[in-house]
């Protein structure tokens, strides 16, 4: 399963440091109210606009794995005190678009691979004696739909959670910081 949380975290920015460059952004280490939030990816515009000493609300999409060293987050948006919220809305459409592409790819691959595998399994189990090409095609189609459905569900989940960032759960910086490995801090 895809485990991520959409959360809001508020506080005073103590520091923002770039720990790595990515194709279209930065991997950063943000200190908020004395709590360190490592492995946060953000847009270059956000990095330039956020300054130490500012009171902000950060809208983050964070992976929530039991293995803390695998956890990372994306800064989806922020709101400075007394200003309007700013969001990286390209994530709202880019991620689901990629997931739809992967759904189509998974459907095609599973259908192509699933057809001969289904035929072989039916023949090996003895159930294939009365099964025609049409029945095998139906099995392969169902298998392919299940594979594509997983990606379509993920795309829908991303679209639905990014529709209302103001409704995201508010947590304190210490709680969010505790999800990350000490190694990254």
C-alpha positions in Angstrom: 0.0 0.0 0.0 1.0 3.6 -0.5 1.3 5.1 2.9 1.5 8.9 3.0 0.0 11.6 5.2 -1.1 15.1 4.2 -0.5 17.3 7.2 -0.2 20.9 8.2 2.5 22.0 10.6 2.9 25.5 12.0 5.7 27.3 13.7 8.6 29.7 13.4 11.3 28.8 10.9 14.6 28.5 12.6 16.6 27.5 9.5 16.3 26.0 6.0 19.3 24.2 4.6 19.7 22.5 1.2 21.0 19.0 1.6 20.8 18.0 -2.0 19.8 19.2 -5.4 17.2 17.4 -7.5 16.1 17.8 -11.1 13.5 20.4 -10.3 14.0 21.5 -6.7 15.9 20.9 -3.5 16.1 18.3 -0.8 16.1 20.4 2.4 16.4 20.2 6.1 13.9 22.5 7.8 14.1 23.5 11.5 10.7 24.6 12.8 10.2 25.5 16.5 13.5 23.7 17.2 12.3 20.5 15.6 14.2 19.2 12.5 12.3 18.1 9.5 14.8 16.3 7.2 14.3 15.0 3.6 11.7 17.6 2.6 11.6 18.2 -1.1 10.6 21.7 -2.2 10.3 23.9 -5.2 13.1 26.4 -5.8 10.5 29.2 -5.5 9.5 28.0 -2.1 13.1 27.9 -0.9 13.7 31.5 -2.0 10.5 32.8 -0.4 10.8 31.1 3.0 13.1 32.8 5.5 14.3 32.1 9.0 12.3 33.9 11.6 8.9 33.8 9.8 5.8 32.2 11.3 4.4 29.8 8.7 2.1 26.9 8.2 3.6 24.2 6.0 1.5 21.8 4.0 3.4 18.6 3.6 2.8 15.3 2.0 5.0 12.8 3.9 5.7 9.2 3.5 4.7 7.3 6.7 6.8 4.1 6.7 7.7 2.1 9.8 11.3 2.3 8.6 12.1 5.9 9.5 15.1 6.1 7.2 12.8 5.6 4.2 10.5 8.5 5.1 10.6 11.7 3.1 8.2 14.6 2.4 7.2 17.1 -0.2 6.4 20.7 0.7 3.1 21.0 -1.2 2.5 24.6 0.0 2.8 27.1 2.7 1.1 30.1 4.3 3.0 33.0 5.9 1.3 34.8 8.7 -1.2 37.3 7.3 -0.7 36.2 3.7 -2.5 33.9 1.2 -1.5 30.3 0.9 0.8 29.3 -2.0 0.7 25.8 -3.4 2.7 23.7 -5.9 -0.4 22.8 -7.8 1.6 21.1 -10.5 1.9 18.1 -8.1 -1.9 17.9 -8.0 -2.0 17.1 -11.7 1.5 15.7 -12.5 1.4 12.8 -10.0 -2.1 11.5 -11.0 -1.2 11.8 -14.7 1.9 9.7 -14.1 -0.2 7.2 -12.2 -2.7 7.0 -15.0 0.1 6.3 -17.4 1.5 3.6 -15.2 -2.1 2.1 -14.9 -2.3 1.8 -18.7 1.2 0.3 -18.8 0.4 -2.2 -16.0 -2.8 -3.1 -17.8 -1.0 -3.8 -21.1 1.8 -5.7 -19.5 -0.4 -7.8 -17.2 -2.8 -8.6 -20.0 0.0 -9.7 -22.4 1.9 -11.7 -19.7 -1.3 -12.9 -18.0 -2.9 -14.4 -21.1 -0.3 -17.2 -21.6 0.2 -17.6 -17.8 -3.6 -18.0 -17.3 -3.7 -20.5 -20.2 -0.8 -22.5 -18.8 -2.3 -22.5 -15.2 -5.7 -23.6 -16.5 -4.0 -26.4 -18.5 -1.9 -27.6 -15.6 -4.9 -27.7 -13.2 -7.0 -29.5 -15.6 -9.6 -26.8 -15.8 -8.5 -25.7 -19.3 -10.1 -28.7 -21.1 -13.4 -26.9 -21.5 -12.1 -23.4 -21.5 -11.9 -21.6 -24.8 -9.8 -18.7 -25.9 -12.6 -16.3 -24.8 -12.6 -17.6 -21.2 -8.8 -17.3 -21.0 -9.0 -13.7 -22.4 -11.6 -12.9 -19.7 -9.3 -14.1 -17.0 -6.3 -12.1 -18.4 -8.6 -9.0 -18.7 -9.6 -9.3 -15.0 -6.0 -9.7 -13.9 -5.0 -6.6 -16.0 -7.9 -4.6 -14.6 -6.8 -5.4 -11.0 -3.2 -4.3 -11.8 -4.4 -1.0 -13.4 -6.9 -0.4 -10.6 -4.2 -0.1 -8.0 -2.6 2.8 -9.9 -5.9 4.4 -10.6 -6.8 4.2 -6.9 -3.5 6.0 -6.1 -4.2 8.7 -8.7 -7.7 9.3 -7.3 -6.3 9.4 -3.7 -3.8 12.1 -4.7 -6.5 14.1 -6.5 -8.9 13.9 -3.6 -6.4 14.8 -0.8 -5.0 17.8 -2.7 -8.4 19.2 -3.4 -8.7 20.7 0.1 -5.3 21.4 1.8 -7.0 23.6 4.5 -8.8 20.4 5.7 -5.5 18.5 6.3 -4.7 17.4 9.8 -2.7 19.9 11.9 0.2 18.3 13.8 3.0 19.8 15.8 6.5 19.9 14.5 7.8 17.5 17.1 5.4 14.8 16.0 6.3 15.2 12.3 10.0 15.2 13.2 9.7 12.0 15.1 8.8 10.2 11.9 12.2 10.7 10.4 15.4 8.9 11.2 18.0 10.5 13.5 20.5 9.7 10.8 19.0 12.4 8.6 18.8 15.1 11.2 
